[in-house]
Amino acid sequence: VRTLKVNDAGDLWVGTFDGLNLLKAGHQSFIRYHSTGNDSGGLLDNSIRSLLIDRSGSLWVGTYYGGVHHLDERYSHFANYRHVASQNSLSGNVVSSFAETLNGNLWIGTEGAGLNYLNKKTGRFISYRAEIDEQNSISGNNVKKLLLDQEDLWIGTFRAGLNRLETQTGRFTSYRHQPSNPASLASDNVYGLHREGDLLWILTFGGGLDILDLATGSILHYPHDPEDNN
């Protein structure tokens, strides 16, 4: 099992390495959604990486190498969004994370192909990739986690730290690990994000837990200490 989501009706969606499963509220057995191997309205890939239930109650599924799948409210048909060269499309087919805006559009993180914004009404994508010579860009293309906080999108990456995108201005700010600076991010591998008040909790791979104080900009570190049981 990789990811879980529960909708307002109490139905449980379970994403696994081998397909998507639904346990409807009050039932004892699962409904299984498995790849059909073609484009006939089913899953195109069985490795489920991420799930989102949007404000309308429909399900968005991020897969490994199969792009994004949108399951309609009747649970009968998948629409697929994937990368198509030389067309306006999803930037990559390994989809790690979703975040929904107040107007119902989607931010979509990919592993290896950066960040995407999907306008659901038009079906058009805007892509954001790391640009070496561009000062205002996302710091890396391997996105692991998204957190939308009012008008700020927080982006956790693999080996490229944490990014903050001011969605109204398009301005990126990056937070990176600096070995000579103990006040910097503990690790550039950011896998989880959670906001409570003025505190942003940052789950890292290899550096433990960090807490970013949004009011002061300071970062507190909580690394693993094998000699401390507390």
Disulfide bonds with the S-S distance in Angstrom:
none
